[in-house]
Amino acid sequence: MLPEPGVVPSALAEPTVRVRGGWTAAVVLANVGVFAAWLGPIQVLLAKQSEAVAPGNKEYVFGLVTGVGAAVSVAANPAFGALSDRTTSRHGRRVPWVIAGAVGGAIGLGILSGAHVIALMLVGWCLMQLFGNALLAAATAVVPDRVPVAQRGVVGGWVAISQVLGALVGTALAAAFESYTLGYVACAAFLLVSVVPYLLRSHDVPLTERPPFVLGAFLKGFWISPRRYPDFGWAWLTRFLFNVGNALGTLYLFYYLQDKVGIDDPDTGVLILTAIYSVCVLVTAISSGRWSDRSGRRKVFVTASGWVMAVAGVVLAVWPTWPGAILGAIILGSGFGVYLSVDFALLTEVLPSARDRGKDLGVINIANSLPQVLAPAIAAPIVKHLGGYPVLYFLASAVTLLAGVLVTRIRSVS
């Protein structure tokens, strides 16, 4: 029996009670786990494995595996978000998918650890993308489920930097072992451990009544009309462009350091740059998220972050040296920290409905994963035949600038 008109089930109510630091820490750790399981392989392990499997064609193999995996991610995130919206487990809507995502992702990493041919690399990485997105869709939706609007800048800042902390942890785990096999095992173990605190203290409110399932309406729900929800459409487009720029700028960092900068130990180089970048993101994400909450403004922060990130791309393009890479990491981290925290808060304020938060955030997350499909297709021919790394990084800067300009088209958020 559905609730009477005007009665909102508690699982769908707009949150008003501020969340505690322990709950936020548990959500952040779960996000760090899944991003470590993704970014450790992307930053180091898949690059090393591609070079071992196909030394003469490493860029294309790396691009193929990451691109196909990202294509899986495009469909998986909104689908699992929609499924979690309808889940009526007594443990809540999101918890079952956090568990399934962690276990399935660990299995995918286990397959990768023993893969010596391209086909097995594809299987393992696609499984990691599939189940990792089940976890991420659920762990993202808990923020608008539980966090009041007035607290979302700060909490969003902490949740947003989990991507960067995940990159740091994943890169450290990958670089700690000479063998990529052990690197995958370490990432899988960390993924499983990272979700335990959230499972113990999620306080996920169960959904008492599952909405009727109509396949046509379910599939149609993945299309959110830009005319009916224009601000949601502009928020999606700007996030998509920011992530295209970021993907173009970071995807081939390992090979950039190895082949263009000429570093003998690119594993350690990636780790050092990731650590510098992470510190800058941490500082700017928390401070800008708090500042945004106090001022009540979002767009100006996102626009400024686009200009700063564009400068980083120019530095990497014109100064391909180790000092230039360090400066680029400082500038990029400073800009990306502002973007991550404030843009996440902005997105939660333009969601169409409380009932479909998981699905709607999943649609937003297509803007995160679709660039990972497009970036290898764009970057590989540029690096190999169309001007190399300078052209790649100038293009990344141009795309990021465009994203910063278009965010001003959002009207319902100041």
C-alpha positions as CSV (number, residue, x, y, z in Angstrom):
1,M,0.0,0.0,0.0
2,L,1.5,3.4,-1.1
3,P,1.6,6.3,1.4
4,E,-1.3,8.7,1.5
5,P,-1.0,11.9,-0.6
6,G,1.2,14.4,1.1
7,V,2.9,11.8,3.3
8,V,6.6,11.3,2.4
9,P,8.3,8.0,3.4
10,S,11.3,8.7,5.6
11,A,13.6,7.2,3.1
12,L,12.5,9.9,0.6
13,A,12.2,12.9,2.9
14,E,14.5,15.9,2.5
15,P,17.1,15.5,5.3
16,T,17.1,18.1,8.0
17,V,19.4,16.6,10.7
18,R,23.1,17.3,10.3
19,V,25.3,14.2,9.9
20,R,28.1,13.4,12.3
21,G,31.8,13.3,11.4
22,G,32.0,9.5,11.9
23,W,29.3,8.9,9.3
24,T,31.0,11.2,6.9
25,A,34.4,9.5,7.4
26,A,32.8,6.1,6.8
27,V,31.2,7.3,3.5
28,V,34.5,8.9,2.4
29,L,36.5,5.7,3.1
30,A,34.1,3.6,1.0
31,N,34.6,6.1,-1.8
32,V,38.3,6.1,-1.4
33,G,38.3,2.3,-1.6
34,V,36.5,2.2,-5.0
35,F,38.6,5.0,-6.5
36,A,41.8,3.3,-5.3
37,A,40.6,0.2,-7.1
38,W,40.0,2.2,-10.2
39,L,42.8,4.7,-10.3
40,G,45.7,2.5,-9.1
41,P,45.2,0.4,-12.2
42,I,44.5,3.4,-14.5
43,Q,47.5,5.4,-13.2
44,V,50.1,2.6,-13.1
45,L,49.0,-1.1,-13.2
46,L,47.1,-1.2,-16.5
47,A,49.9,0.9,-18.2
48,K,52.6,-1.5,-17.0
49,Q,50.4,-4.5,-17.9
50,S,49.7,-3.1,-21.4
51,E,53.4,-2.6,-22.0
52,A,54.1,-6.2,-20.9
53,V,51.4,-7.7,-23.0
54,A,52.0,-5.6,-26.1
55,P,55.2,-3.6,-25.8
56,G,55.1,-2.2,-29.3
57,N,51.5,-1.1,-29.1
58,K,51.1,-0.2,-25.4
59,E,49.1,3.1,-26.0
60,Y,46.4,1.4,-28.0
61,V,46.0,-1.6,-25.8
62,F,45.8,0.7,-22.8
63,G,43.3,2.8,-24.6
64,L,41.2,-0.2,-25.6
65,V,41.0,-1.7,-22.1
66,T,40.2,1.6,-20.4
67,G,37.8,2.7,-23.1
68,V,35.8,-0.6,-23.1
69,G,35.7,-0.6,-19.3
70,A,34.5,3.0,-19.3
71,A,31.7,2.1,-21.8
72,V,30.5,-0.5,-19.2
73,S,30.6,2.2,-16.6
74,V,28.4,4.5,-18.7
75,A,25.5,2.0,-18.5
76,A,26.3,0.5,-15.1
77,N,26.2,3.6,-12.9
78,P,22.7,4.8,-13.6
79,A,21.3,1.3,-13.8
80,F,22.6,0.3,-10.4
81,G,21.5,3.7,-9.1
82,A,18.0,3.0,-10.3
83,L,18.1,-0.4,-8.8
84,S,19.2,0.9,-5.4
85,D,16.4,3.5,-5.5
86,R,13.9,0.6,-5.6
87,T,15.7,-1.7,-3.1
88,T,13.5,-2.6,-0.1
89,S,16.1,-4.5,2.0
90,R,15.7,-4.2,5.7
91,H,19.3,-2.8,5.7
92,G,18.3,0.1,3.5
93,R,18.4,1.0,-0.2
94,R,22.1,1.4,-0.6
95,V,23.9,-1.1,1.7
96,P,23.3,-4.2,-0.4
97,W,24.9,-2.6,-3.4
98,V,27.9,-1.4,-1.5
99,I,28.5,-5.1,-0.5
100,A,27.9,-6.5,-4.0
101,G,30.1,-3.8,-5.5
102,A,33.1,-4.4,-3.2
103,V,33.0,-8.2,-3.6
104,G,32.4,-8.1,-7.4
105,G,35.1,-5.5,-7.9
106,A,37.6,-7.5,-5.9
107,I,36.9,-10.5,-8.2
108,G,37.6,-8.4,-11.3
109,L,40.9,-7.2,-9.9
110,G,41.8,-10.8,-9.1
111,I,41.2,-11.8,-12.7
112,L,43.4,-8.8,-13.8
113,S,46.2,-10.0,-11.5
114,G,46.6,-13.1,-13.5
115,A,45.9,-11.8,-17.0
116,H,48.6,-12.2,-19.6
117,V,46.4,-11.6,-22.7
118,I,44.3,-8.7,-23.8
119,A,41.0,-10.7,-23.6
120,L,41.4,-11.4,-19.9
121,M,42.4,-7.9,-19.2
122,L,39.2,-6.8,-20.8
123,V,37.1,-9.3,-18.7
124,G,38.8,-8.3,-15.4
125,W,38.6,-4.5,-16.0
126,C,35.0,-4.7,-17.2
127,L,34.0,-6.6,-14.0
128,M,35.8,-4.0,-11.9
129,Q,33.9,-1.2,-13.7
130,L,30.6,-3.0,-13.5
131,F,30.7,-3.7,-9.8
132,G,32.7,-0.6,-8.8
133,N,29.9,1.5,-10.3
134,A,27.3,-0.5,-8.2
135,L,29.2,0.6,-5.1
136,L,29.8,4.2,-6.3
137,A,26.2,4.7,-7.3
138,A,25.0,3.7,-3.8
139,A,27.7,5.6,-2.0
140,T,27.0,8.8,-3.9
141,A,23.3,8.7,-3.4
142,V,23.6,8.5,0.4
143,V,24.7,12.2,0.5
144,P,21.4,13.7,-0.7
145,D,19.6,10.9,1.2
146,R,21.1,11.9,4.5
147,V,22.9,15.4,4.3
148,P,20.9,18.7,4.6
149,V,21.5,21.2,1.9
150,A,23.2,23.6,4.2
151,Q,25.9,21.0,5.1
152,R,26.5,19.6,1.6
153,G,29.4,21.9,0.7
154,V,31.5,20.6,3.5
155,V,30.4,17.0,3.3
156,G,30.5,17.2,-0.5
157,G,34.1,18.5,-0.2
158,W,35.1,15.5,1.9
159,V,33.3,13.0,-0.4
160,A,34.7,14.7,-3.5
161,I,38.3,14.5,-2.3
162,S,37.8,10.7,-1.9
163,Q,38.6,10.5,-5.6
164,V,41.9,12.2,-5.1
165,L,42.7,10.2,-1.9
166,G,41.8,7.1,-3.8
167,A,44.2,8.0,-6.6
168,L,46.9,8.5,-4.0
169,V,46.2,5.3,-2.1
170,G,45.8,3.3,-5.3
171,T,49.0,4.7,-6.9
172,A,50.9,4.0,-3.7
173,L,49.7,0.4,-3.6
174,A,50.5,0.0,-7.3
175,A,54.0,1.5,-6.9
176,A,54.8,-0.5,-3.8
177,F,55.3,-3.7,-5.8
178,E,57.5,-4.4,-8.7
179,S,54.9,-6.9,-10.0
180,Y,51.6,-5.6,-11.3
181,T,50.1,-8.9,-10.0
182,L,50.7,-8.0,-6.4
183,G,49.5,-4.4,-7.0
184,Y,46.1,-5.7,-8.1
185,V,45.8,-8.0,-5.1
186,A,46.7,-5.1,-2.8
187,C,44.0,-2.8,-4.4
188,A,41.4,-5.6,-4.1
189,A,42.2,-6.1,-0.4
190,F,41.9,-2.4,0.3
191,L,38.6,-2.2,-1.5
192,L,37.1,-4.9,0.7
193,V,38.3,-3.4,3.9
194,S,37.3,0.1,3.0
195,V,33.5,-0.5,3.0
196,V,33.4,-2.2,6.5
197,P,33.0,1.1,8.5
198,Y,30.1,2.2,6.3
199,L,28.4,-1.1,6.6
200,L,28.6,-0.9,10.4
201,R,27.3,2.6,10.7
202,S,25.3,3.4,7.6
203,H,22.0,4.2,9.3
204,D,20.5,3.6,5.9
205,V,16.7,4.1,6.1
206,P,14.7,1.3,4.5
207,L,12.3,2.0,1.7
208,T,9.0,0.6,3.0
209,E,7.2,0.4,-0.4
210,R,8.8,-0.4,-3.7
211,P,7.3,1.6,-6.6
212,P,5.5,-0.5,-9.3
213,F,7.9,-1.6,-12.0
214,V,7.0,-0.7,-15.6
215,L,9.8,-1.5,-18.0
216,G,9.0,1.2,-20.4
217,A,8.8,3.9,-17.7
218,F,12.0,2.5,-16.1
219,L,14.0,2.8,-19.3
220,K,12.4,6.2,-20.2
221,G,13.4,7.5,-16.8
222,F,17.1,7.5,-17.8
223,W,16.3,10.3,-20.2
224,I,15.9,13.5,-18.2
225,S,14.5,16.2,-20.5
226,P,16.8,19.3,-20.7
227,R,13.7,21.4,-21.5
228,R,11.9,20.3,-18.4
229,Y,15.0,20.3,-16.2
230,P,17.4,22.8,-18.0
231,D,19.6,23.3,-14.9
232,F,20.1,19.6,-14.6
233,G,21.0,19.5,-18.3
234,W,23.6,22.3,-18.0
235,A,25.0,20.7,-14.8
236,W,25.4,17.4,-16.7
237,L,27.1,19.1,-19.7
238,T,29.6,21.1,-17.6
239,R,30.5,18.1,-15.6
240,F,31.0,16.1,-18.8
241,L,33.3,18.8,-20.2
242,F,35.3,19.1,-17.0
243,N,35.9,15.3,-17.0
244,V,36.8,15.3,-20.7
245,G,39.5,17.9,-20.0
246,N,40.7,16.0,-16.8
247,A,40.8,12.7,-18.6
248,L,42.7,14.1,-21.5
249,G,45.2,15.6,-19.1
250,T,45.8,12.6,-16.8
251,L,45.2,9.5,-18.8
252,Y,48.7,9.2,-20.3
253,L,50.6,10.6,-17.3
254,F,52.7,7.5,-16.9
255,Y,53.8,7.5,-20.5
256,Y,54.2,11.3,-20.5
257,L,56.7,11.0,-17.7
258,Q,58.4,8.0,-19.3
259,D,58.6,9.1,-22.9
260,K,58.4,13.0,-22.9
261,V,59.9,14.1,-19.6
262,G,62.4,11.2,-19.7
263,I,62.1,9.9,-16.1
264,D,63.7,6.6,-15.4
265,D,61.2,5.6,-12.8
266,P,57.8,6.7,-13.9
267,D,56.1,4.6,-11.2
268,T,57.6,6.8,-8.5
269,G,57.1,9.9,-10.6
270,V,53.4,9.3,-10.8
271,L,53.2,8.6,-7.1
272,I,55.1,11.9,-6.2
273,L,52.9,14.0,-8.6
274,T,49.7,12.3,-7.2
275,A,50.8,13.1,-3.7
276,I,51.4,16.7,-4.5
277,Y,48.2,17.0,-6.4
278,S,46.2,15.3,-3.6
279,V,47.5,17.7,-0.9
280,C,46.5,20.7,-3.1
281,V,43.0,19.1,-3.7
282,L,42.6,18.4,0.0
283,V,43.3,22.0,1.0
284,T,41.2,23.7,-1.6
285,A,38.3,21.3,-1.5
286,I,37.5,21.6,2.2
287,S,38.2,25.3,2.4
288,S,36.2,26.2,-0.7
289,G,33.3,23.8,0.3
290,R,33.0,25.6,3.6
291,W,33.3,29.0,2.0
292,S,30.6,28.1,-0.6
293,D,28.2,27.0,2.2
294,R,28.7,30.3,4.1
295,S,28.3,32.5,1.0
296,G,25.5,30.4,-0.5
297,R,27.2,30.6,-3.9
298,R,28.3,27.8,-6.1
299,K,28.8,28.8,-9.8
300,V,31.6,31.4,-9.3
301,F,33.7,28.7,-7.6
302,V,33.2,26.2,-10.4
303,T,34.0,28.8,-13.1
304,A,37.2,29.9,-11.3
305,S,38.3,26.3,-11.0
306,G,38.0,25.9,-14.8
307,W,40.3,28.8,-15.4
308,V,42.9,27.5,-12.9
309,M,42.8,23.9,-14.4
310,A,43.3,25.3,-17.9
311,V,46.5,27.0,-16.8
312,A,47.8,23.6,-15.6
313,G,47.3,22.1,-19.0
314,V,49.3,25.0,-20.6
315,V,52.2,24.4,-18.2
316,L,52.4,20.7,-19.0
317,A,52.2,21.5,-22.7
318,V,55.0,24.1,-22.9
319,W,57.3,22.9,-20.1
320,P,57.7,19.1,-20.3
321,T,60.2,18.8,-17.5
322,W,60.1,17.4,-14.0
323,P,59.8,20.9,-12.4
324,G,57.1,21.7,-15.0
325,A,55.2,18.5,-14.1
326,I,55.4,19.4,-10.4
327,L,54.1,22.9,-11.1
328,G,51.3,21.5,-13.2
329,A,50.3,19.1,-10.4
330,I,50.1,22.0,-7.9
331,I,48.0,24.1,-10.2
332,L,45.7,21.3,-11.4
333,G,45.2,20.0,-7.8
334,S,44.3,23.5,-6.5
335,G,41.7,24.0,-9.3
336,F,40.3,20.5,-9.2
337,G,39.8,20.6,-5.4
338,V,37.5,23.7,-5.7
339,Y,35.7,22.1,-8.6
340,L,35.1,18.7,-6.9
341,S,33.6,20.0,-3.7
342,V,31.5,22.9,-4.9
343,D,30.2,21.2,-8.1
344,F,29.0,18.2,-6.1
345,A,27.0,20.4,-3.8
346,L,25.6,22.2,-6.9
347,L,24.6,19.0,-8.5
348,T,22.6,17.8,-5.5
349,E,20.6,21.0,-5.6
350,V,19.4,20.5,-9.2
351,L,18.2,16.8,-8.9
352,P,14.7,16.4,-10.3
353,S,13.2,14.2,-7.5
354,A,13.9,12.6,-4.1
355,R,12.5,9.2,-5.2
356,D,15.1,8.8,-8.0
357,R,18.2,10.3,-6.4
358,G,20.3,7.2,-7.1
359,K,19.3,7.0,-10.7
360,D,19.6,10.7,-11.3
361,L,23.1,10.8,-9.8
362,G,23.8,7.8,-11.9
363,V,22.9,9.8,-15.0
364,I,25.2,12.6,-13.7
365,N,27.9,10.0,-13.3
366,I,27.7,9.2,-17.0
367,A,29.3,12.6,-17.3
368,N,32.2,11.1,-15.3
369,S,32.5,7.8,-17.1
370,L,31.7,8.7,-20.7
371,P,34.8,10.9,-21.0
372,Q,36.8,7.8,-20.1
373,V,35.5,6.2,-23.3
374,L,36.1,9.2,-25.4
375,A,39.5,10.2,-24.0
376,P,41.5,7.2,-25.2
377,A,40.0,7.5,-28.7
378,I,41.0,11.1,-28.8
379,A,44.3,11.0,-27.0
380,A,45.9,7.9,-28.6
381,P,46.0,9.3,-32.2
382,I,47.1,12.8,-30.9
383,V,50.0,11.3,-28.9
384,K,51.0,9.0,-31.7
385,H,50.4,11.1,-34.9
386,L,48.8,14.5,-34.3
387,G,51.3,16.6,-32.4
388,G,52.0,14.6,-29.3
389,Y,51.6,15.8,-25.7
390,P,51.6,19.6,-26.3
391,V,48.5,19.3,-28.5
392,L,46.9,16.9,-26.0
393,Y,47.4,19.3,-23.1
394,F,46.3,22.4,-25.0
395,L,43.1,20.6,-26.0
396,A,42.5,19.6,-22.3
397,S,42.9,23.3,-21.3
398,A,40.4,24.5,-24.0
399,V,37.8,22.0,-23.0
400,T,38.1,22.9,-19.3
401,L,37.8,26.6,-20.1
402,L,34.6,25.9,-22.0
403,A,33.1,24.0,-19.1
404,G,33.9,26.9,-16.7
405,V,32.0,29.3,-19.0
406,L,28.9,27.1,-19.5
407,V,28.3,26.6,-15.8
408,T,27.0,30.2,-15.7
409,R,23.9,29.0,-17.7
410,I,22.5,27.3,-14.6
411,R,19.8,29.6,-13.2
412,S,18.4,28.0,-10.1
413,V,21.7,28.0,-8.2
414,S,23.6,31.2,-7.4
